[in-house]
Amino acid sequence: MKSSARGKPTLVAKVDGISSRGFWLRMDEARRFLAFARHPWFRGARRADLMNVARPSADHLYWPALDVDLSVESLDHPERFPLKSRVAVARPRAARARG
């Protein structure tokens, strides 16, 4: 009896928690928190769109409905990626009132 050929290895990324400040992303054995303050393009995203994440390669994350691509390295070493998003994020009313 001959075994069938092995399938393609799969790289998995999964959103396993969402809060008002950001969300948790699990990859391999690691769990990373992506804060909306640092990644504003995720703020206001529908839950289903946020949870629909693909990992096409070991260092590439992609959210198709949001058209967002991220490098895993940018999550592990943000100091190496000094450019910030120019997406305007509305502050909550209470924060605006305090100044």
Long-range contacts (C-beta under 8 A, 24 or more apart in sequence): 11-55, 11-56, 11-57, 11-58, 12-55, 13-53, 13-54, 13-55, 13-61, 14-51, 14-53, 15-50, 15-51, 15-53, 18-47, 18-50, 23-50, 25-53, 25-61, 25-75, 27-55, 27-72, 32-75, 32-76, 34-75, 36-89, 38-78, 39-70, 39-85, 40-85, 40-87, 40-89, 41-66, 41-68, 41-85, 41-87, 42-66, 42-68, 43-89
